[in-house]
């Protein structure tokens, strides 16, 4: 993170600690730690001010972070299975789904990242485009002989950050069982990505919260409000 950003948001670690402490009630599941960034003075009517990008977290949580689908055939399909993706769809299966609206909606909602063999991209667009497009999840093309395992490994530790209609980023930065230092590094990785598009002065507020907890505001210093 840049020196300016570090100075402005040096209290991220403290906010994470407060959020963890505030949510001290025992739950039956491991809660996610979430980050909320609100923006100001950003005109989202301009396409260039929207964001739909993937951030690889330096410290992914122990539990699987993302669910991945590969749409492929032949050797690419076999490599996808070997890489341990969550779902593999072949050409025929994709075509069978074409009229199954409920299945397609569920698919688009349940999975985080989609990869598709390049020669199937047109078919994928016809079948899944109207379900994946609005969610910003259109598949990443897989060229012939592309090494799938490294792509899957990177996506496993990644989250998607998206700004479309509202000037807000909401994303998961880890789980409550991770060290605070790891969560802070993940939060800063997300903020770094936001600052590739906007400036520090476009950041209105940052909050940290657990799944069942209340938001804790990151106290800022040296930033114009």
Secondary structure, DSSP 8 states (H G I E B T S, - for coil): --HHHHHHTTTHHHHHHHHHHH--S--SS--EEEEEEEE-S--TTSGGG-EEEEEE-TT--SS----EEEE--HHHHHHHHHTT-SEEE-HHHHHHGGG-HHHHHHHHHH-SEEEEEGGGHHHHHHHHHHHHGGGT---EEE-TT--HHHHHHHHHTEEEEEESSSSEEEEEEEETTS-HHHHHHHHHHHHHHHTTTS-GGGEEEEEEEETTS--EE----S---
